[in-house]
Amino acid sequence: MPDRAERLPRRLGLASAIFVLVGSTIGSGIFRTPAVVAERAGTPAAFLGAWAAGGLVALAGALCLAELGAALPHTGGIYAYLRRIYGRRVAFAFGWAELVVLRPAAYGAIAVTTAEYGLRALGAADAPSGLGIPTSQWVAAGLLVAMGAVGRRGIHRAAAVQDVTTVIKIAALVILAAVAITAGGSGPTAPSPSSSPVAGVAGIGAAMAAVFWSYDGWSDVGFVGGEIRRPARNLPLAFLIGTAVVVGVYGLVNVGYLRVLSLDAVAHSPLVAADAAGAVFGAPAERWVAALVAVSTLGCLNGSLMTGPRVFYAMAADGLLPRALARVHPKHASPAAAIDLSVGLGALFVLARTFAQLADQFVLVIWPFYALCVVGVLRLRRCAPDLPRPYRVRAAPLWVLVFCAAAIAMVASYAVASPWTVAANAGLVAAAIPVYRWIQRRGRAA
């Protein structure tokens, strides 16, 4: 990345970098998507297998991005990696996808989950309100504005919020999982009804899309690579330690869910953490757990607003978005304009789409870019063998194969279940081509 993009101070240490990854990952997914995964998987074995497979794939991706992050510790993360490996055109396609789909969808899905659990903790109904839009979606839009205001005041303040909420969420999940596993309960019962074998295969692919949404966040710490101290050491450690923590916590929690709820009950429980707590501790505990979940998903939203706007900032500094988005706040040294844009887009999405629509759209668009980055580890080794690599992943071809095979299988099987969704998302990304050409012509004319 050009030096002009590196105007944000390096304020994050190793612990904060790990909390960025863990806090950005453990959010709406583990509290919201188990219902989607259970419904699509159909059997307890497939349910747990999907989560285990997702963890393995996330670790494979984290290992590869750890090498790229240590070698290219720049603001923008994946955007910076793609630009160095494949050039401006591919990097712009990713940034365009982030702008029109990925970040707004992610912010919307996380904010909606925070609002739903918050309303449940307060005992408030989530009924249609203004313009027929559910109350949770209006609350979610307000939460986006509030967290954006925190991010504008500097990454060190946002990191402080992230540290606290991450500790709370890990403690709450581990305690809930441990008590559920120890106490037991109804346990897994008969599998949810499924249709033909073809539909079952497509269902597994769709279930993996939901699992990958829950694990998404393992790459986010790279977006703030230009603001991490000692990145050659701390970035690889943050990728690996943070992802390992997430995989371990998710494994415990999902086993705990199945110990106290049947698979069918999980499939019909969009707020499964509260229902599991009610099964273990009784009904009064549901509201306390709902409050803890709301706090933890709020931390996830804060983490996503720490990382995502850095992509728009890096693109603007590179001349691929309006220069105003590269403006750094004179007092707080934050990419304030990029944060404002992210909040506005997220609020629009959250008022227009449901959680499942937002999560599926995010996964289907971002995973091809993840695969390009993972393959880029091998490409960069061949094209730039002398580039300093403070961390070098062992058995890289194996991890690349694992990750890419999973990405292809997930997208292909999801295409069987919902071809129009895949086609629409592909069209959105393809729209980057004429936009990029227009920007290039405009730049040459200027």
N, C-alpha and C positions, 0 to 999 in steps of 0.2 A: 504494500500500500504506500502511496505517496506520504512524505513526511507531514504534509499539511493536514492529513487526517488524524495525526497523533498529537492533538492539542488538549486532550483530556488527561488530567494528572493520574499517576499510578498510586492509588490510595488503598487498594484491597490486598490484604495478606492471604495466606493459605487458608486459614479457617473461614474467612469470609467468602473466599472463592468456592470452597466446598459447600458452604451454606447456600450460595447462589444456585449451585447445581441441584442440591437436594431440595431446597425450598421451591425452586422453579418446577421440579418434577413431581414431588409429592404434593398434589393439590386436588383439583377436581377429579382427576382420574380414578384414584383408588377409592374415593368416596361416592363416585357416580357411575363409573363404567362397569363395575362388577355385574350390575343388573343386565346391561347390554351384552356382556360377554356370556353370562349364564344363559340368556335367552338364545343366543346365536350358537353356542357350543353344543348344548343339548345334553351332555352327560357330565358328572363330576370329574371324571378322568380328563375329558377334553377341556373342561374349565381350568383345572389346575395345570394341565399340560400347556395350554395357551399362555398362561402367566409365566411358566418356567421357560418356554421357548422365547417369549418376549424379553425376559431378562438376559438370556444368552445372547440374543441379537443386540440388545442395548450395550452389553459389555463389549461385543465385537466392534460396534461403532465407536464406543468410547476409547478403546485401545488405538484405533486408527486416528481418530481426531486428536488424541493426546500427542501423537507424533507431529501432526500438522500444526497444532497449537503451539508446541514448543519451538518449532522452526519458524512459524509465522505468527508471532504474538501481537496481532494487530486488532484495532477496533473494527468490529463488523463480523468477526468469526468466519462463518461459512462463506459469506460474501468475499472476504479477503482471501480465503483458501481457493475458491473457484476462480477468482480473478488471476491469482498467481499461476494456477495450474492450466486453466482453459482459456483465459483471456476475458476481456471486458464484456463480450456479448453474452457468454454463459452466466457470468456474475450478475449482469443486469437482469437476465431472465429470473434468477433467484430473487433479486431485490424486488422486481416487479411482482412476483408471486407473494412475497412478504407483504407488499403494499396493498394489493387488491384482495388477497385471500387469507394468507397465513396468520399474520398478526391480528387483524380484526377478528378472525374466527377464534383464535386462541384466547384473546382477551374476553370475548363474549362468552365462550364456554366456561371459563374459570369464574368470571364475575357472576354468571347465572347460578352456578353451584354455590358460591358464597352467599348470594342473596337467598336462595332456597333454604339452605341450612340456617341462615340467620333468622328468617321468618319462622321457621319451625321452632327455633330456640325461644323466640318471643311468643309463641303460641298464636301467631297471626296467620290469617288465611292468605293463600296465594291465588286470589281471584282476579278476573279481568278488571282493569281499571280504565284509565284514560286511553281513548282510541281503541278499546278492546284488547289492549296489551296487558298480559299478566303483571301483577305488582312486582314479582321477582325480577322481571326484565327492566322495569323502571329503577328499582333499587340497584340492580347491577350497573346500569349506566351511571348512577350517582357514585358508586364505588370506584368506577374507572376514573372519574374526575378527581376523586379524593386521592387515590394512589398516584395519579399523575402529578398532583401537587407535591407529594412527598418526593418523587423522583426529580422534580425540577430543582429541589433544594440541595441536590448533590448526591453522588453515589454513596458517600460515606453515611449519610442519613438514611438513605434507602437500605444500605447494608445493615444498619443497626436494627431496623424493623425486620429485615430478613433473618438476622441471627435469632432474635427473640421468638418469632413465629415458627421458625424451623425447629427449635428446641421443643416448643410446646407440641407441635404436631407429631414429632418422633416419639416423645414421651407418651402422648395420648394413644397413638397407634400401637406401640409396643405393649402398653398396659392392657389395652382392650384385647389384643391378640392373645397375650399370655393368659388372661383370665378366661377367655373364650375356649382356648385349647384345653386348659385345665378343667374347666367346668363341663365342657361337652354340651350335648343337647340333642336335638332331633337328628342332627347329622344328615348326610346326603341321602336322599331317598330316590325314588324312581326318576329316571331322566326326563327332562322336559320333552314334550312331543316334538318330533321332527318329521320332515316329509321324506322325499325320495333320497337315495344316496347322492345324486347330483346336488340337490338342495343342501344336503348335509355338508358336502365339500365346500360349497359356496358359503355356507354358514360359518364354517371354521375360518375361512378367509376373512369374512366380515367380523368375526370375533377377534381375529388378530388385529384388524384395523383399530378396534376399541382398545385392545391391550397396548398397541404401539402408541396410541394417544396417551394412555396413562404413563408410559415410560418416557414420553417425550419431555425433554428438558435436559437430558444427558449431554446435549450439544450446546446448551445455552451459555455456559460459562465462557465458551470461546468468543462470544459476542463482546464481552468486556475484557478481552485479552490485552487491549491497549491500556487498561487501567489496573492491571494486577502487578504487584511488585514481584521482582525476581521471576518473571514468567517462564524462563527456561526450566526452573525447578517446580514452581507452584502450579503452573497450568496442567502438566501431565498428572501430578498428584491429585489435583482437584477433579480431573476427569475420572481417574480410576477409583479413588476413594469414594467420591460422591456417588458414582454409579453403583459400586458394590453395596453401599449403605441402602440405596433405593431398592435394589434387587432383594436384599435380605429382609427389609421391612415389608415389601409387597408379598413375599412368600409367607411370612408369618401371618399377615393380616388375612389373606385369602383362605388359608387353612382354618383360621379362627372363624371366618364367616361360615364356612361349611360345617364347622363343629356345632354351631348353635342355630343355624338355619338350613332348611333343605335347599337344594339347588332351585327348585321351583319357587321357593320363597325369596331367594336372592334375585331370581329373574323378575319378580314382581315387586322389587323393593328399590325404587330409584334413590332413596336415601338410606342405603343399606347399613352404613355405620351406626346410625341412630337406632335402626331396627335391631341390629345385633346387640347393641348395648341394652336395649329394652329386654331382649331375651335373656341376657345374663344378669343384669342388675335390677330389672323391673322397669315399669313405665316411667317413674320419675327421673330415671337416669337418661332417658332419651333426649330431653331438652338440654341437659348439661353436655352431653356428647355432641349434640347439634351445635351448641355454642363453640365447643372446641374445634369442630370441623370448620365452622365459619371462620374462626381465627386462622386456622392453618391454610385454608384456601385463599384467604385474603393475603397471606404471605406469599402464596404462589403467584397471585396476581401482581403483587409488588415486585417479585423477582422477574416476571415476564416483562413488566414495564421498565425494569432496570436494563434488560438485555436487548429486547426487540428494537427499540428506537435507535440503538447504535448502528443498525444496518442502514437505516435511512440517513443517519448522520454521515456514515462512511461513503455512501453513494453520492450524497450532495457534495462532500469534500472532493470526490473524484469527478465531479462534473456531470453525473448521470441523473441528478435530481436538482431542483432549484437550489441555488447557493444559500438561500435563506435557511434551509433545513440544516446547514452546517454551522449555524450560529451557536456559539457557546455562551451560556449565561455569564455575564461579567462578574457576578458576585459568587455564584455557587458552582461555577465551572461544570455545568451540566449541559447536555444537548437539548436545551429547552424547547426549541422549535420542533425537533423531531419527536419529542415526548408529546407535545400538544397535538401533532398530527396523529400519532398513534391512539391517543385517547379519543379523538373525534371519530376516527374510523371504527374503533371498537364499540363506541356508543351506538353508532348507526347499525352495526351488525347485530348487536345484542337486542335491539328493539325489533329486529326483523326475522330472526331465525331461532330455532329450538336448539337445545343442547346437543342432541344426537346429530343434527344436521351440521352444526358447527364443528364437532369433533371429527366426524367422518371426512368432511371437506378438508380440514387441516392435514390429516394423516395422508390422504391420497395425493395431495399436492407436494408436501415437503419430502416424502420419502425418496422419490427419484433424485432429488438434489442431495440428500444424504448419501445415496448410493454413488453419485458422481464424486463426492468428497472422499468416500472410502476407497474407491478405485483410484482416485487421485494420489493416494499414498504411493502406490506402485508407479504411477506415471511420473510423479515428481522425483522419485528415486532415479528413474531412467533419464529424465530430462535435465535434472539439476543434481548430479551425484555429489558435487562439492558443497552443496548447501549445508551449513551447520545444522545438525540434528541433535539437540541435547538429549532427546528421548527417541529411541528407535524400537518400534514394536516388533517382537519376535514372531516368527511364523506368519508374517503379514499376509501372504497369499491365502492362507487358510481362513483367517478372520475376514478378509475381503470376500471370499467365496461364501462363507456363512451369511454374512450380512446381505450381500446382493441376492442370493438365492431366496432369502426370506422376503426381501422387498419385492422381488418379481412375483413370487407366489402370492403374496398378500394382494398386490394390485390386480393380478390376473384373476384371482378367485373373487375379489370384490367386483370386478367387471362383469363376472357371470351373474352376480346377485343384483347389481345395479348399474347396468351399462350406461344409462343416460347420465348418471352422476359422474362417472369417470370421463365421459366424453365432454361434459360441460366444463369440468375442471381443466382438462387438456386444452380446451378452447381458450380459457382464461389465460393460461400460461403462454399459449401460442401468440396471444395478442401482444406479447412483449416484443416480437420481431418488428412489426411496423413502428411501434413506439420507439424502439432503440434506433431504427433507421432515421426517424424524424429528429431525434435528439442529436444524432451524429451530423445530419445535414445542417441543423440549426447551429451546432458548434462550429462547423467549418465556415458557415456564412458569417458568424460573429468574428 
